[in-house]
Amino acid sequence: QVQLVESGGGLVQAGGSLRLSCAASGSTFRAYIMGWYRQAPGNQRELVATVGTTGTTTYADSVKGRFTISRDNSKATVYLQMNGLKPEDTARYYCKGRFYSSDYWGQGTQVTVSS
């Protein structure tokens, strides 16, 4: 079982940038498919981006060209670089790790973008 701890959230003006980090415990991090999700008040949790075990990435259409997901297996950490932030990006951002059919979630980090 892996434990995930997110960090890097905060308050930023529209057009600004933030870098989220998700640190994982355990020695099997490289075998996990990692993802970032977000949930705004009153909305369902939605997929933002994923990075596979070989580094393959996917993105939600709403963040393509602005966000970049990456992973550092030596540090057991996944990152989400967010540029060109918009007020509609305001949400709590969660890290998820998938190992076969098991999903593990972090506690989330709040991102607030002011207009």
Beta strands, then each sheet from edge to edge (+ up, - down):
strand 1: 4-7
strand 2: 10-13
strand 3: 18-24
strand 4: 33-39
strand 5: 46-51
strand 6: 57-59
strand 7: 67-72
strand 8: 77-82
strand 9: 91-99
strand 10: 102-105
strand 11: 109-114
sheet 1: 1+ 3- 8+ 7-
sheet 2: 2+ 11+ 9- 4+ 5- 6+
sheet 3: 2+ 11+ 9- 10+
end
